[in-house]
Amino acid sequence: MDVQIPDKLYFKIGEVARLTGVKTHVLRYWESEFGSIRPNKSRSKQRLYRKQDIELILHLKDLLYNQGFTIAGARKQLRRKPNDLPTTEPSNINPHVSDEPPDDQLTLQFSRTLDLKLLREIKEDVLRLIRSLD
């Protein structure tokens, strides 16, 4: 999905929601979860997003909704340098992604299981790296 972002300096949250297809309450939630989304605020406390904020939101939407990353996995992806991005499918996929944070026990348990699996994979990778250095 290729979104045409109008050429202007600032966008209000409603405009960003329309451009990205992400609801305003989700945008506010993502602000709290991802430090890289920091819109300026006007004197009347309205959020004012820049073009680069919208591009980041579109990338985040792709990670969460299309690629199936969890919030934690998407946060980790955003911290990576572009040349560090994996070429294979992510191992921390959560097929139960929604606009809201998970609130039923089954989904929470599934997320925890995936987080434990990811931690085990990281541990194995670190151990392989240590062995290769010896």
MOVEN-V12802 format. One record per residue. N is the residue number from 1. RES is the residue in three letters. PSI is psi in radians with two decimals (999 if undefined). NEAR is the number of other ideal C-beta (glycine too) atoms within 8 Angstrom. Layout:
BEGIN
((N	RES	PSI	NEAR) (N	RES	PSI	NEAR))
END
This chain:
BEGIN
((1	MET	2.02	2) (2	ASP	2.01	3) (3	VAL	2.29	8) (4	GLN	1.98	4) (5	ILE	2.12	8) (6	PRO	2.67	5) (7	ASP	1.53	3) (8	LYS	2.87	5) (9	LEU	-0.82	3) (10	TYR	2.62	8) (11	PHE	2.38	14) (12	LYS	2.83	10) (13	ILE	-0.63	13) (14	GLY	-0.68	7) (15	GLU	-0.72	9) (16	VAL	-0.72	15) (17	ALA	-0.76	12) (18	ARG	-0.76	7) (19	LEU	-0.70	10) (20	THR	-0.33	12) (21	GLY	0.39	6) (22	VAL	2.26	11) (23	LYS	2.67	7) (24	THR	-0.67	8) (25	HIS	-0.53	7) (26	VAL	-0.70	10) (27	LEU	-0.75	16) (28	ARG	-0.68	9) (29	TYR	-0.78	9) (30	TRP	-0.61	12) (31	GLU	-0.72	10) (32	SER	-0.45	5) (33	GLU	-0.49	7) (34	PHE	1.91	10) (35	GLY	-0.33	4) (36	SER	-0.22	6) (37	ILE	1.76	12) (38	ARG	1.45	7) (39	PRO	2.62	11) (40	ASN	2.85	8) (41	LYS	2.43	7) (42	SER	3.07	7) (43	ARG	-0.56	3) (44	SER	0.25	4) (45	LYS	0.31	5) (46	GLN	2.44	8) (47	ARG	2.35	9) (48	LEU	1.83	11) (49	TYR	2.57	13) (50	ARG	2.97	11) (51	LYS	-0.73	7) (52	GLN	-0.53	6) (53	ASP	-0.74	13) (54	ILE	-0.72	15) (55	GLU	-0.70	9) (56	LEU	-0.72	11) (57	ILE	-0.72	15) (58	LEU	-0.70	10) (59	HIS	-0.76	9) (60	LEU	-0.72	13) (61	LYS	-0.74	12) (62	ASP	-0.79	9) (63	LEU	-0.79	13) (64	LEU	-0.78	12) (65	TYR	-0.65	7) (66	ASN	-0.77	7) (67	GLN	-0.23	9) (68	GLY	0.34	9) (69	PHE	2.63	14) (70	THR	3.00	12) (71	ILE	-0.82	9) (72	ALA	-0.73	8) (73	GLY	-0.70	14) (74	ALA	-0.70	13) (75	ARG	-0.75	10) (76	LYS	-0.73	9) (77	GLN	-0.73	11) (78	LEU	-0.48	12) (79	ARG	-0.35	5) (80	ARG	2.67	8) (81	LYS	2.66	4) (82	PRO	-0.62	5) (83	ASN	-0.07	4) (84	ASP	-0.06	5) (85	LEU	2.45	7) (86	PRO	2.63	5) (87	THR	-0.12	3) (88	THR	3.08	4) (89	GLU	2.51	5) (90	PRO	2.59	11) (91	SER	-0.11	7) (92	ASN	0.82	13) (93	ILE	2.38	12) (94	ASN	1.85	12) (95	PRO	-0.11	5) (96	HIS	0.61	7) (97	VAL	2.38	9) (98	SER	3.09	5) (99	ASP	-0.48	6) (100	GLU	2.69	6) (101	PRO	2.57	5) (102	PRO	2.44	9) (103	ASP	-0.09	6) (104	ASP	2.65	6) (105	GLN	-0.65	5) (106	LEU	-0.79	6) (107	THR	-0.74	10) (108	LEU	-0.75	10) (109	GLN	-0.72	8) (110	PHE	-0.76	10) (111	SER	-0.76	11) (112	ARG	-0.70	8) (113	THR	-0.75	8) (114	LEU	-0.69	12) (115	ASP	-0.73	11) (116	LEU	-0.71	8) (117	LYS	-0.76	10) (118	LEU	-0.76	11) (119	LEU	-0.70	8) (120	ARG	-0.73	8) (121	GLU	-0.71	9) (122	ILE	-0.76	8) (123	LYS	-0.78	8) (124	GLU	-0.71	8) (125	ASP	-0.74	8) (126	VAL	-0.75	8) (127	LEU	-0.72	8) (128	ARG	-0.72	8) (129	LEU	-0.77	8) (130	ILE	-0.79	8) (131	ARG	-0.65	7) (132	SER	-0.43	6) (133	LEU	-0.40	5) (134	ASP	999	4))
END
